[in-house]
Amino acid sequence: MTKWERLQQDIVECRACPRLVEWREEVARVKRRAYRDWTYWGRPVPGFGDPRARLVLVGLAPAAHGANRTGRMFTGDRSGDFLFAGLHRAGFANQPHSEHRDDGLQLKDAFIVAAGRCAPPDNKPEPEELARCAPFLDRELALLPARVFLALGAIGWNAALVALARTGVVIPSPRPTFGHGAELPLPGGRTLVGCYHVSQQNTQTGRLTPAMFDVVMARVHALLAGGA
């Protein structure tokens, strides 16, 4: 078994947070009417993408009827529709949609992780739950040759900062705050970049538009190409 296979197995089998286990399994049992014929995943969701990726996107947690249903990050919901359309435009995805685990989607030079691996009630994981998930993020980052970390939202930004600090990176004090388009240069020519989360709350209100996302992705390309 490879390190990636062992890590994914450890993530999927995790039952460390009783509140999240109860919630994710209840959602999978009760289901949403539109998905009553689905067999929900109902377990923690591992990262997804190119294991040689230089771009790592750090999200929040699986959506109850998205990744908690399909078993793949940002798959089967409106957030994923927005995200993968944008990654496709930027050349990081081979197709602009993500419906289920076997739909042919592939990422190139990009990998998606999350601060939390179980769908939380109200999309709000507790700090102690994120802390229990943190070792999974550490193990993923240790296996990826990341040069740009793209944090989707403030929780993703903070999770990335804390994970980087655990590797020995000295984070400035006071800790840099999240913002759309914010950048934090890191040792080794790496960079942490902020982007509003691709949630419906942001994309349907115009807080985050496709054009805004494209600007961030253009900056990601420049950073990967060695631009200042």
Secondary structure, 3 states (H helix, E strand, C coil): CCHHHHHHHHHHCCCCCHHHHHHHHHHHHHCCHHHCCCCCCCCCCCCEECCCCCEEEEECCCCCCCHHHHCCCCCCCHHHHHHHHHHHHCCCECCCCCCCCCCCCCECCEEEEECCCCCCHHHCCCHHHHHHHHHHHHHHHHHCCCCEEEEECHHHHHHHHHHHHHCCCCCCCCCCCCCCCCEEEEHHHEEEEEECCCCHHHHCCCCCCHHHHHHHHHHHHHHHCCCC
